[in-house]
Amino acid sequence: GGQHRNVQPFSDEDASIETMSHCSGYSDPSSFAEDEPEVLDEEGTQEDLEYKLKGFIDLTLDKSAKTRQAALEGIKNALASKMLYEFILERRMTLTDSIERCLKKGKSDEQRAAAALASVLCIQLGPGIESEEVLKTLGPILKKIICDGTASIQARQTCATCFGVCCFIATDDITELYSTLECLENIFTKSYLKEKDTNVICSTPNTVLHISSLLAWTLLLTICPISEVKKKLEVHFHKLPSLLSSDDVNMRIAAGESLALMFELARGMESDFFYEDMESLTQMLRALATDGNKHRAKVDKRKQRSVFRDILRAVEERDFPTETVKFGPERMYIDCWVKKHTYDTFKEILGSGMQYHLQSNEFLRNVFELGPPVMLDAATLKTMKISRFERHLYNSAAFKARTKARSKCRDKRADVGEFF
């Protein structure tokens, strides 16, 4: 990962003029996320990208917190946009060390950037000894931040998602999987309804952390052995519905989707699975699917009703509305809650790079049973995706042509001007 230069200890000072001028030698880290990935058909383009990334890796050691955060985000955006397996394989220890240092020493925003980068790093590496080593190094730190009541809620939230995703990808140790489940479980169960006299769970600043922990826990539940899934269902099937009465729309939706997934898992194990409180649960789901409370925002109500109509169908009729995801010349059908939850999780992390990774990332293609990557020649890829610059030129030419045509229609003298 290049030679490490001597740096001053971490501080929270703003970037100095010297630091900012040093930073300007590399492109803006956020530029990687501005557009979908383009075909690297010239060796120089790949070399330029790798040069910038080496610069960002060096800047993760900078004395300025803002510079370190920008560097982490720049690397994360690049890894979310392109497959750079060979490049990061050579530098994974350097990257892991940088992430570890920023998680330990940094404050909220820097910790969030470091955790987000760790997630994408594991997605690039896929399952194997390399990602296992990343998780082995970062797992205890992520767990410590998640459980630290004095840490920033936003940092704990991002670390919870990261911990779940990295464990989903990397862990080959069943005891480590169970330990991660327990850690996340201890967080979101704090939102469970505790007083029988209370009908509504009021949201707190911790609610966003509880939501992320629940969603990460649900993801890991999908890779658990059947015996463990049965244990978890016995514990949570009768407690999780209490979260449907939360006054936070995102918590209600997270709880509803987790319940739908749990029903799917239960019925997959036992086709005649029977849920004792089915009538009470369906009443709650139907109320949320037709919610007309005036004190709730219209946007929240529309979002909630749409999701809970699907959840109600899943619980009552065992039905799932199939969704189609197109990427390049391929398409994928999301036909169950497990696949939907997995897709939503990785889409949240990769953003617009999800389509590219579905085409090129062998790990994600295995997760969604897409087979080996479809090999396309450069010419085909070029026709599928033109660069922003080419698109700009094309749009400019089209605009000029339209303007010229309109001018000719308005004034016949424009034709005379063509001869001069």
C-alpha positions in Angstrom: 0.0 0.0 0.0 2.9 2.4 -0.4 5.3 3.7 2.2 3.9 5.2 5.3 5.1 8.6 6.1 5.5 9.9 9.6 2.4 11.7 10.8 1.4 13.6 13.8 -1.0 12.0 16.3 -4.8 12.3 15.6 -6.4 15.6 16.3 -9.8 17.2 15.5 -8.3 20.3 14.0 -9.6 21.6 10.7 -7.5 20.9 7.7 -4.7 23.4 7.4 -3.8 25.2 4.2 -0.9 22.9 3.8 -3.2 19.9 4.2 -5.8 21.2 1.8 -3.2 21.9 -0.9 -1.9 18.4 -0.4 -5.4 17.1 -0.8 -6.0 19.0 -4.0 -3.4 16.8 -5.8 -6.1 14.1 -5.9 -9.6 14.3 -7.3 -12.6 15.0 -5.1 -13.4 11.7 -3.3 -17.1 12.2 -3.8 -16.6 12.2 -7.6 -16.5 8.4 -7.6 -20.2 8.4 -6.7 -21.4 10.9 -9.3 -22.0 8.5 -12.0 -22.3 4.8 -12.7 -19.0 3.0 -13.5 -17.6 3.3 -16.9 -15.7 0.8 -19.0 -12.0 1.0 -18.3 -10.8 0.3 -21.8 -7.6 2.2 -21.6 -4.7 1.1 -19.3 -4.0 4.7 -18.4 -7.5 5.1 -17.0 -7.0 2.2 -14.6 -3.6 3.5 -13.7 -5.1 7.0 -13.0 -7.7 5.4 -10.7 -5.2 3.4 -8.8 -2.9 6.4 -8.4 -5.8 8.4 -6.9 -6.7 5.5 -4.6 -3.1 5.2 -3.4 -3.3 8.9 -2.6 -6.5 8.4 -0.6 -5.0 5.5 1.3 -2.1 7.7 2.3 -4.5 10.4 3.4 -6.2 8.1 5.9 -3.1 8.8 8.0 -3.4 12.6 7.8 -3.5 14.6 11.0 -6.8 16.3 9.9 -10.0 14.5 10.8 -11.8 16.0 7.8 -9.1 14.9 5.4 -9.1 11.3 6.8 -12.9 11.2 6.5 -12.9 12.4 2.9 -10.2 9.9 2.1 -12.2 7.0 3.6 -15.3 8.1 1.7 -13.3 8.4 -1.6 -12.0 4.8 -1.2 -15.5 3.6 -0.3 -17.1 5.3 -3.3 -14.5 3.8 -5.7 -14.9 0.3 -4.3 -18.7 0.6 -4.6 -18.4 1.7 -8.2 -15.8 -0.7 -9.6 -14.4 -4.2 -9.0 -10.8 -3.6 -7.8 -10.1 -7.0 -6.2 -6.5 -7.3 -7.2 -5.7 -3.8 -6.2 -7.2 -4.1 -2.7 -6.0 -7.6 -2.2 -2.4 -6.3 -2.2 -3.4 -3.5 0.2 -6.0 -5.1 2.4 -3.8 -5.1 5.5 -3.0 -1.4 5.0 -6.7 -0.6 4.5 -7.7 -2.7 7.5 -5.1 -0.9 9.7 -6.4 2.5 8.5 -10.1 1.5 9.2 -9.1 0.2 12.6 -7.2 3.4 13.5 -10.1 5.6 12.4 -12.7 3.5 14.3 -10.6 3.7 17.5 -9.4 7.3 17.3 -12.0 9.1 15.2 -15.2 10.7 16.2 -18.7 10.1 14.8 -18.5 11.0 11.1 -15.0 9.5 10.8 -16.2 6.3 12.5 -19.2 6.1 10.1 -17.0 6.5 7.1 -14.6 3.9 8.3 -17.4 1.4 9.0 -19.0 2.0 5.6 -15.6 1.4 4.0 -15.2 -1.9 5.9 -18.6 -3.1 4.6 -17.6 -2.4 0.9 -14.1 -3.9 1.5 -15.7 -7.2 2.6 -18.1 -7.1 -0.4 -15.1 -6.7 -2.7 -13.1 -9.5 -1.1 -16.0 -11.9 -0.8 -16.0 -15.0 1.5 -12.5 -16.4 2.3 -9.5 -16.0 4.5 -8.9 -12.4 3.5 -12.3 -11.1 4.6 -12.2 -13.4 7.7 -9.0 -11.6 8.7 -10.7 -8.2 8.2 -13.6 -9.3 10.4 -11.3 -10.8 13.0 -9.5 -7.4 13.3 -12.5 -5.1 13.1 -15.2 -7.2 14.7 -14.2 -6.6 18.4 -13.9 -2.8 17.7 -17.3 -2.7 15.9 -18.9 -4.6 18.8 -17.4 -2.2 21.4 -18.7 0.9 19.5 -22.2 -0.7 19.1 -22.5 -1.4 22.8 -20.9 1.9 24.0 -23.7 4.0 25.3 -21.5 7.1 25.2 -20.7 6.8 21.5 -22.5 8.6 18.8 -25.9 7.0 17.8 -25.1 7.5 14.1 -21.7 5.8 14.5 -23.3 2.9 16.4 -26.0 2.6 13.8 -23.5 2.3 10.9 -21.3 -0.1 12.9 -24.3 -2.3 13.5 -25.0 -2.6 9.8 -21.3 -3.1 9.1 -21.0 -5.8 11.7 -24.0 -7.7 10.4 -22.9 -7.5 6.7 -19.2 -8.4 7.4 -20.3 -11.4 9.5 -22.8 -12.4 6.7 -19.9 -12.4 4.2 -16.9 -13.5 6.1 -17.7 -15.7 9.1 -17.1 -19.4 8.9 -17.3 -19.9 12.6 -20.8 -20.7 13.9 -20.0 -19.5 17.4 -18.9 -16.1 16.0 -22.2 -16.0 14.0 -24.2 -16.6 17.2 -22.2 -14.1 19.1 -22.9 -11.4 16.5 -26.6 -12.3 16.6 -26.7 -11.9 20.4 -24.9 -8.5 20.2 -27.5 -7.2 17.8 -30.3 -8.8 19.6 -29.3 -7.1 22.9 -29.7 -3.7 21.1 -33.0 -3.9 19.2 -34.9 -5.8 22.0 -34.6 -2.7 24.1 -37.4 -1.3 21.9 -39.8 -4.1 22.8 -43.0 -3.1 24.6 -42.3 -3.6 28.3 -45.4 -2.1 30.0 -48.7 -3.9 29.3 -50.6 -0.7 29.9 -48.8 1.1 27.1 -50.2 0.8 23.6 -47.6 2.9 21.7 -43.9 2.6 21.7 -42.4 6.1 21.7 -39.3 6.6 19.6 -36.1 7.8 21.2 -32.8 8.9 19.7 -31.8 5.2 20.0 -34.6 4.1 17.6 -32.4 4.5 14.5 -29.8 2.2 16.1 -32.5 -0.4 17.1 -33.8 -0.4 13.5 -30.3 -1.0 12.0 -29.6 -3.7 14.5 -32.9 -5.4 13.8 -32.3 -5.4 10.0 -28.7 -6.7 10.4 -30.0 -9.4 12.8 -32.7 -10.4 10.3 -30.0 -10.7 7.6 -27.9 -13.1 9.7 -31.0 -15.1 10.6 -31.2 -16.1 6.9 -27.8 -18.0 7.1 -28.4 -19.7 10.5 -28.8 -23.5 10.9 -32.5 -24.6 11.2 -32.1 -25.5 14.8 -31.0 -21.9 15.7 -33.7 -20.3 13.5 -36.3 -22.3 15.4 -34.9 -21.1 18.8 -35.0 -17.4 17.6 -38.5 -17.7 16.2 -39.7 -19.1 19.5 -38.2 -16.1 21.4 -39.2 -13.3 19.0 -42.4 -14.3 17.2 -44.5 -13.1 20.1 -42.4 -10.1 21.0 -41.6 -8.6 17.6 -45.2 -7.6 16.8 -45.0 -5.1 19.7 -42.7 -3.0 17.5 -45.6 -2.5 15.0 -47.0 0.0 17.5 -43.9 2.2 17.4 -44.6 5.8 16.5 -41.6 5.7 14.1 -42.7 4.6 10.6 -39.3 3.1 9.8 -39.4 0.9 12.9 -42.9 -0.3 12.0 -41.8 -1.2 8.5 -38.6 -2.9 9.7 -40.6 -4.9 12.2 -43.2 -5.8 9.6 -40.7 -6.9 7.0 -38.8 -9.0 9.6 -42.0 -10.7 10.6 -42.8 -11.5 7.0 -39.3 -13.0 6.5 -39.7 -15.0 9.8 -43.0 -16.5 8.6 -41.3 -17.4 5.3 -38.5 -19.2 7.2 -40.9 -20.9 9.5 -43.1 -22.2 6.7 -40.0 -23.3 4.8 -39.2 -25.6 7.7 -42.8 -26.7 8.4 -45.3 -26.3 5.7 -48.2 -26.6 8.2 -46.6 -24.0 10.6 -49.2 -22.6 13.0 -49.0 -19.2 14.6 -51.2 -19.0 17.8 -51.9 -15.2 17.6 -52.6 -15.1 13.9 -55.9 -13.3 14.2 -54.5 -10.5 16.4 -51.4 -10.1 14.2 -53.4 -9.9 11.0 -55.7 -7.2 12.5 -52.6 -5.1 13.4 -51.2 -5.6 9.9 -54.5 -4.8 8.2 -54.8 -1.6 10.3 -51.3 -0.5 9.2 -52.1 -1.4 5.5 -55.1 0.9 5.6 -53.8 3.5 8.1 -55.5 6.9 7.8 -54.3 8.6 11.0 -54.4 12.3 10.4 -51.5 13.0 12.7 -49.1 11.0 10.5 -47.3 12.6 7.5 -48.9 11.7 4.1 -45.6 10.5 2.7 -45.1 8.1 5.7 -48.7 6.8 5.4 -48.3 6.1 1.6 -45.0 4.3 2.2 -46.4 2.3 5.1 -49.6 1.3 3.4 -47.8 0.0 0.3 -45.3 -2.1 2.3 -47.9 -3.5 4.8 -50.2 -4.6 2.0 -47.4 -6.9 0.8 -46.6 -8.0 4.4 -50.3 -8.8 5.0 -50.5 -10.9 1.8 -47.3 -12.8 2.9 -48.6 -13.6 6.3 -52.2 -14.4 5.3 -51.9 -15.8 1.8 -48.2 -16.9 1.7 -47.9 -14.7 -1.4 -45.0 -12.4 -2.5 -45.2 -9.8 -5.3 -42.3 -10.6 -7.6 -40.0 -7.7 -8.4 -37.6 -7.5 -11.4 -34.2 -6.0 -11.2 -32.4 -5.2 -14.5 -28.7 -4.8 -14.7 -26.9 -4.6 -18.1 -28.3 -7.3 -20.4 -29.5 -9.4 -17.4 -32.4 -9.4 -15.0 -33.0 -10.9 -11.6 -36.4 -11.8 -10.1 -36.8 -11.1 -6.4 -39.5 -13.7 -5.5 -39.2 -14.1 -1.7 -38.6 -12.0 1.5 -35.2 -13.5 2.1 -34.0 -12.4 -1.3 -35.7 -9.0 -1.0 -34.1 -8.3 2.4 -30.6 -9.4 1.2 -30.9 -7.2 -1.9 -32.1 -4.2 0.1 -29.2 -4.5 2.5 -26.5 -4.6 -0.2 -28.3 -1.9 -2.3 -28.2 0.4 0.8 -24.4 0.0 1.0 -23.5 0.0 -2.7 -26.0 2.6 -3.9 -25.8 3.1 -7.7 -22.9 0.6 -7.8 -25.3 -2.3 -7.0 -26.1 -2.9 -10.7 -22.4 -3.0 -11.5 -21.6 -5.4 -8.7 -24.5 -7.7 -9.7 -22.8 -8.0 -13.1 -19.2 -8.4 -12.0 -19.0 -9.4 -8.3 -18.8 -13.2 -8.0 -19.8 -13.2 -4.3 -23.0 -11.3 -4.9 -23.8 -13.4 -8.0 -23.4 -16.5 -5.9 -25.7 -15.0 -3.2 -28.4 -14.4 -5.7 -27.7 -17.5 -7.7 -26.9 -15.7 -10.9 -24.1 -18.0 -12.1 -20.7 -16.8 -13.4 -20.4 -13.2 -14.7 -21.5 -12.8 -18.3 -18.5 -12.0 -20.4 -19.1 -9.1 -22.7 -16.6 -7.6 -25.1 -15.5 -4.0 -24.7 -17.5 -2.9 -27.8 -20.8 -4.3 -26.3 -20.1 -2.7 -23.0 -19.3 0.6 -24.7 -22.7 0.6 -26.5 -24.4 -0.1 -23.2 -22.8 2.7 -21.3 -21.4 5.9 -22.8 -19.3 8.2 -20.7 -20.6 11.4 -19.1 -18.4 13.4 -21.4 -19.7 11.6 -24.5 -23.3 12.1 -23.3 -22.6 15.7 -22.8 -21.2 16.1 -26.4 -24.2 14.2 -27.8 -26.7 16.3 -25.9 -24.9 19.5 -26.9 -24.9 18.4 -30.6 -28.6 17.5 -30.4 -29.4 20.8 -28.8 -27.5 22.8 -31.5 -29.3 20.8 -34.2 -32.7 21.5 -32.8 -31.9 25.2 -32.3 -30.6 25.5 -35.9 -33.8 23.7 -37.2 -36.0 26.1 -35.3 -34.1 29.1 -36.5 -34.5 28.0 -40.2 -38.2 27.6 -39.7 -38.5 31.0 -38.1 -36.3 32.9 -40.6 -35.7 31.7 -44.1 -32.6 34.0 -44.3 -30.8 31.5 -42.1 -30.4 29.3 -45.2 -28.5 32.1 -46.9 -26.1 32.3 -44.1 -25.0 28.7 -44.7 -23.1 29.8 -47.8 -20.8 32.3 -46.1 
